[in-house]
Amino acid sequence: MRWPVGRLFVENRRLVVPLAGGLVLNVLILALVVYPLVLRVRAAESREASSLGQLAAAERDQAAARAARDGKRETDAALQTFYRDVLPADLAGARQITYLRLAQLAEQEGLQAGRRSTEAEADRDSALGRLRITMTLQGDYEGVRRFIYDLESAPEFVVIEGIGLVQGSEANAPLTVNLTLTTYYRVGSHAT
């Protein structure tokens, strides 16, 4: 069976022409108005997503910068406290705390202090000077061990740079200990 399209069109022309015109108009509106708007919306959504990602990255960077700034402030405060409360104010103070304290520790642990020398180094560009102490002690192993423990746990800031042990050739000969120690002190205009 054949559909008589031509006849249907002619008989229903009043109805078909406006429907066909409406269909063509809808396609034109879709192609010329709606589709470009869809493309603009997609582009705007893509820019928004990109901007949100950049904003999140910027907020992370800002938080990291704040944390670094706060950490630097805390470190600076701790360093100033260390300079003020722990380190001696000058070379004389450094000599005083090391000379007296080392002699007291050696005596307390039953060690005999031998020769002792000091050498001060100060760099004019630095806020700190260094006092290097070389000393010799004699005594038994336990006394030496306790001396080193007491020195390391003392509130004074003294760094043990080197230890040399020498055992005498005789059976009950005391140990001879050569120590190289360092402490730091504030220098000149940097001292507060």
Secondary structure per residue as TSV (DSSP state, phi and psi in degrees):
chain	resnum	aa	ss	phi	psi
A	1	M	-	360.0	137.1
A	2	R	-	-105.3	141.3
A	3	W	-	-90.0	128.0
A	4	P	-	-84.5	85.2
A	5	V	H	-66.9	-43.8
A	6	G	H	-59.8	-42.6
A	7	R	H	-67.7	-41.5
A	8	L	H	-60.4	-43.1
A	9	F	H	-63.3	-43.8
A	10	V	H	-66.5	-42.1
A	11	E	H	-72.7	-32.6
A	12	N	T	-111.9	31.5
A	13	R	H	-58.9	-37.7
A	14	R	H	-61.3	-33.2
A	15	L	H	-88.7	-40.4
A	16	V	H	-72.1	-41.6
A	17	V	H	-62.6	-48.6
A	18	P	H	-64.3	-36.1
A	19	L	H	-64.9	-44.5
A	20	A	H	-64.4	-41.3
A	21	G	H	-63.4	-40.6
A	22	G	H	-64.6	-39.3
A	23	L	H	-64.9	-45.8
A	24	V	H	-62.4	-42.9
A	25	L	H	-63.0	-41.3
A	26	N	H	-62.2	-43.7
A	27	V	H	-63.2	-43.1
A	28	L	H	-63.5	-43.8
A	29	I	H	-63.6	-41.3
A	30	L	I	-62.4	-46.4
A	31	A	I	-73.2	-37.4
A	32	L	I	-96.2	-20.9
A	33	V	I	-119.5	-56.5
A	34	V	I	-69.2	-47.9
A	35	Y	H	-61.1	-46.0
A	36	P	H	-61.5	-35.3
A	37	L	H	-66.3	-38.1
A	38	V	H	-62.7	-43.0
A	39	L	H	-62.8	-41.3
A	40	R	H	-63.8	-41.2
A	41	V	H	-63.7	-43.7
A	42	R	H	-62.5	-41.9
A	43	A	H	-64.9	-41.0
A	44	A	H	-65.3	-40.1
A	45	E	H	-64.6	-38.6
A	46	S	H	-65.3	-44.3
A	47	R	H	-62.9	-38.2
A	48	E	H	-63.8	-45.0
A	49	A	H	-63.2	-42.0
A	50	S	H	-63.9	-42.8
A	51	S	H	-65.0	-39.1
A	52	L	H	-64.6	-39.2
A	53	G	H	-64.0	-42.7
A	54	Q	H	-65.7	-38.1
A	55	L	H	-64.3	-43.9
A	56	A	H	-62.9	-41.4
A	57	A	H	-64.5	-41.3
A	58	A	H	-65.1	-39.0
A	59	E	H	-66.3	-38.4
A	60	R	H	-64.4	-42.9
A	61	D	H	-62.7	-40.7
A	62	Q	H	-65.4	-41.9
A	63	A	H	-63.6	-40.6
A	64	A	H	-65.4	-40.1
A	65	A	H	-66.0	-40.0
A	66	R	H	-63.7	-43.3
A	67	A	H	-63.0	-40.9
A	68	A	H	-65.0	-42.3
A	69	R	H	-62.9	-45.7
A	70	D	H	-65.0	-39.9
A	71	G	H	-62.9	-39.4
A	72	K	H	-65.4	-41.6
A	73	R	H	-61.7	-44.5
A	74	E	H	-64.0	-41.1
A	75	T	H	-65.2	-43.4
A	76	D	H	-61.3	-41.5
A	77	A	H	-65.3	-42.7
A	78	A	H	-65.4	-38.4
A	79	L	H	-66.2	-41.8
A	80	Q	H	-64.1	-39.3
A	81	T	H	-63.0	-42.8
A	82	F	I	-60.8	-47.8
A	83	Y	I	-60.1	-44.0
A	84	R	I	-76.1	-43.4
A	85	D	I	-98.8	-24.8
A	86	V	I	-105.4	-48.5
A	87	L	S	-77.4	144.2
A	88	P	-	-64.0	153.0
A	89	A	S	-73.0	-24.6
A	90	D	S	-158.8	-178.7
A	91	L	H	-62.1	-40.9
A	92	A	H	-61.2	-41.3
A	93	G	H	-64.2	-39.4
A	94	A	H	-65.2	-43.9
A	95	R	H	-63.0	-41.1
A	96	Q	H	-64.1	-48.3
A	97	I	H	-69.3	-34.3
A	98	T	H	-78.2	-45.2
A	99	Y	H	-62.4	-52.7
A	100	L	H	-67.9	-46.2
A	101	R	H	-65.8	-40.8
A	102	L	H	-65.8	-40.0
A	103	A	H	-64.7	-41.6
A	104	Q	H	-63.8	-44.2
A	105	L	H	-63.3	-42.5
A	106	A	H	-62.9	-45.7
A	107	E	H	-64.0	-42.2
A	108	Q	H	-59.9	-34.8
A	109	E	T	-96.6	9.1
A	110	G	T	75.2	27.4
A	111	L	-	-102.4	148.5
A	112	Q	E	-99.7	125.1
A	113	A	E	-81.4	130.9
A	114	G	E	-99.9	-137.7
A	115	R	E	-66.6	152.4
A	116	R	E	-147.0	136.0
A	117	S	E	-139.2	154.7
A	118	T	E	-130.2	151.5
A	119	E	E	-141.4	121.3
A	120	A	E	-99.5	138.3
A	121	E	E	-130.8	129.8
A	122	A	E	-137.1	129.3
A	123	D	-	-99.9	128.1
A	124	R	T	-65.9	-19.4
A	125	D	T	-89.4	-2.9
A	126	S	S	-109.8	153.2
A	127	A	S	-83.0	-9.0
A	128	L	E	-121.8	145.1
A	129	G	E	-112.3	162.1
A	130	R	E	-123.2	134.0
A	131	L	E	-114.0	114.6
A	132	R	E	-99.4	129.3
A	133	I	E	-116.2	129.8
A	134	T	E	-116.9	128.7
A	135	M	E	-145.4	156.2
A	136	T	E	-119.2	134.5
A	137	L	E	-126.9	151.2
A	138	Q	E	-129.2	141.1
A	139	G	E	166.2	-168.7
A	140	D	-	-85.6	167.3
A	141	Y	H	-59.3	-46.0
A	142	E	H	-61.1	-40.7
A	143	G	H	-63.1	-42.0
A	144	V	H	-64.2	-45.1
A	145	R	H	-60.7	-45.2
A	146	R	H	-66.7	-37.6
A	147	F	H	-59.5	-46.5
A	148	I	H	-65.6	-42.3
A	149	Y	H	-61.5	-47.0
A	150	D	H	-61.5	-38.9
A	151	L	H	-66.2	-42.8
A	152	E	H	-71.1	-27.2
A	153	S	H	-98.3	2.7
A	154	A	S	-72.4	154.1
A	155	P	S	-71.7	-20.1
A	156	E	S	-71.0	144.2
A	157	F	-	-88.8	95.9
A	158	V	-	-129.7	128.6
A	159	V	E	-105.8	129.9
A	160	I	E	-85.3	113.9
A	161	E	E	-92.7	-29.0
A	162	G	E	-159.3	145.9
A	163	I	E	-134.1	130.6
A	164	G	E	-126.1	126.8
A	165	L	E	-110.0	135.6
A	166	V	E	-131.3	126.3
A	167	Q	E	-97.4	133.1
A	168	G	-	-65.4	161.6
A	169	S	S	-77.7	-19.1
A	170	E	S	-81.0	160.2
A	171	A	T	-61.8	-46.8
A	172	N	T	-105.1	23.2
A	173	A	-	-67.5	140.4
A	174	P	-	-71.3	158.2
A	175	L	E	-74.0	143.6
A	176	T	E	-111.2	126.2
A	177	V	E	-115.8	124.5
A	178	N	E	-104.5	118.1
A	179	L	E	-112.3	140.4
A	180	T	E	-117.9	118.1
A	181	L	E	-121.3	155.9
A	182	T	E	-138.4	140.8
A	183	T	E	-133.7	162.5
A	184	Y	E	-119.8	156.6
A	185	Y	E	-146.0	160.1
A	186	R	E	-76.5	144.0
A	187	V	-	-110.4	135.3
A	188	G	G	37.3	-121.0
A	189	S	G	-67.4	-15.6
A	190	H	G	-81.1	-16.6
A	191	A	-	-71.3	136.6
A	192	T	-	-123.0	360.0
